[in-house]
Amino acid sequence: MRSASRSILLDTTILIDVLHRRPKQIALLKQLIADGFELGTSCVNVGELYAGARPGEEAATNALVGSLTCYDLTLSIARRAGEMVAVRRKAGKTHSLADMMIAATAMEHKCQLLTDNVRDFQVPGLALFSHL
């Protein structure tokens, strides 16, 4: 079984940076792999990635997605995400269901979430990977 500290779920922001060959993000992911981290993403991130793909990025997108563990949505994840949206709404906070599906996936699989949109993922119980 994976250790929570050794599994990282990559958010769409990170995946886009890799596709656009941003050296800082590529170097970070190479270092994480060298350090023994398992890198993955959720099927929600995959959908977002393909939805925003530029013409000519198909092969690179396919290769990137194929190199990662991809976590499927489950009933448990969907329920958890919906509950997180509802609870946060009652507290006066607004979170998108897609973001909470990503957060719930990370929580379900005991992954840290690596994102550049930290403010979108301020939810109790979610471990964010600090890369600053």
N, C-alpha and C positions, 0 to 999 in steps of 0.2 A: 504494500500500500504506500502511496505517495505521502511524503511529509509535507505539511502545509507550508513550511518555510522553503521548500524546494520546488514548488509548482507555482507558475505565474501565468495568469490569464491576460493576454494582450488585448487591450481595447482597440477600437477602430482607429483612434488617433495615431497609435503606435504603428499599426499595420500600414496606414497610408504613408507615414513617414518612411517606412522601409521601402514601400513601392516607389516612392519618389526619390529614393536613394539618398536620404539625409544621413550624412556620415555619423552624426552624434548618436542617432538611434540604432544604426547598423552596428556601430562599435559597442553600444550597450548590450544589444542582443547577443553579439559574439562573446562578450565577456560573461554574460549570464550562462550561456551554453558551456563555456569553458569552466565555469564555476559549478557546473552540475545541475543547473536548474532545468526543469522540464517546462517547455513553453507550449501554451495552448491558447485557444480562443473559443468563443461560443458561436453557435450557428447564427445568432443574432448579429454578431460582428461580421461574420462571413456575408450575410445578406446585405449589411450596410456597405461592406467593401465592394461587392459586385454592383450594387446600386449606384455607387459613385465612381466606378471605374471609367477611366478615360479611354478613348479609342486607342487601340494598340497595346493596352495593358493586360489583355486577356492571359497571355502566356505567363507573364510575371505574377499575375494574381493567382492563377492556377498553381504555379510552383510554390508560392508563399503559403497558400492555404494547405497544399499537400504536405508541407514540411512541419505542420503543427498538429498537435492533438486537438480535435474539434469536439467540443462537448455539446451534445444534443439537448434540446429542451425536453423536460419531463413534466409530468403533472405536478410533482413536488416543487420544481423550480417555478412553474407558472403560478402556482398557488402562493408561494413565498413572495414572488415579485408583486403580485396583485395586492397582497396584504401589506407589503412595504409601501406601495403607492398610497393605499388607503390610510395607513397609520400616519405617514408623513403629511398627507393632505390635512388630516385632522389637527396636526401640529402647525399648520400654516406653511408647510414646505411643499413645493411642487417638484416632482420628479417624473420624467417620462417613463412609460411602461417599458420601452425598449432598454433604457438604461438600467431599470430595476431587474429586467430579465438577465442582463449581463451581470449585475451585482449578485443576483440570486444564484446564477450559475457558478460564479467564483466561490460563493459561500458554500454551496452544495458540494463542490469538489475540493474544498479546503485549499483554494488557490489564493494567492495575493493578486490583486488587480493592478496592472501597470497601465496608467493612463496619463494623458496630459490635461484631462478635464477633471481634475480632482474635485472641484466644487459640485459637479454633477453626481458625485458618488459619495456624498457625506451622509452615510447611513450607518446606524449602529451595527456592529458585528462584522463589517466588511473590512478586511485587511488590505490596505493599499500598499503597494511596493514603492518605497521611497528611492528615487534614482537621482536625487539632486546632489 
